[in-house]
Amino acid sequence: MTQLELMPVRTPKQGTQAYELLYAMKQGVRLTIWNAMTVYHCGALHQRIKELRDIGWPIQRRVLPGTNVAEFWLE
């Protein structure tokens, strides 16, 4: 087992930005800073992603080719 598999996964408190972003990723949305700001009204995407990772969610990241834009999704 990897360390990730051993971590407990908790759900953020309902109504928080972390909860809303997690719900979106569970629906298959790939988040960028642009859609986090415009659709989910979150200007601190990297901080919310860190919060979710810290409680055990396996969130993936990649930089979109030819840009400096990162996208995040739930594995």
N, C-alpha and C positions, 0 to 999 in steps of 0.2 A: 504494500500500500504506500502511496505517496503521502507527503505531509498534507496536501490539499484534501485528500480523501479522509484524513483523520480529523480535520477541523469541523467543529459543529457549525451548521448553517442556521442562522437566525433570520427572521424577517424584520426589516426596519418598521418603526412605528407608522401606522397608516396615517396618511395626510402629509408626510414629510416628502421632501424632494427625492431622497434616496428610495423611498417606497415607490413613488411614481415612476422613477427611472427604471427600477427593477421590474415593475409591472410591464413597462413598455418592452424591455429586453426579453421578458418571458413570452411576449407576443411576437417576438422575432424582429423587433426594431433594432437596427444598428445605429448607435448614437454617435453623433459628432457634436462638437461645440456649437455648431450652427443650429442643428435641430433641437439640442438641449435648451438653447436660449430661446428660440422662436416658438417651439411647440410646447416645451415643458417649463419654460420660464426659469431656467436654472443657469446661472452665470458661473457656477463653480463646479463644472462637470468632473474635473479631475479629483476634486475633494470628495464628491459624492461617490465616485468609482472607488476611491481608496477606502471610504467607509464600508462599502459593500464587500470589498475584498477582505477587509479586516474581520468581518463577521462570517467569512467563509464562502462567499459566492465566487464561482470560477469565471470571472469576467476576462475575456480575451481582448487584446489590443493589437492594432496594426496601423501603420501609416499608409494612407492611400497613395498609390503610385503617382509620382510627378507632383506631389503636394507636400505640405508640412502638416496636413490635417490627419489627426488620429481618429479612428472609429473604434467603438467598443461594443461588444455583444456578449451575450450569455452563452457559454458553451453547453 
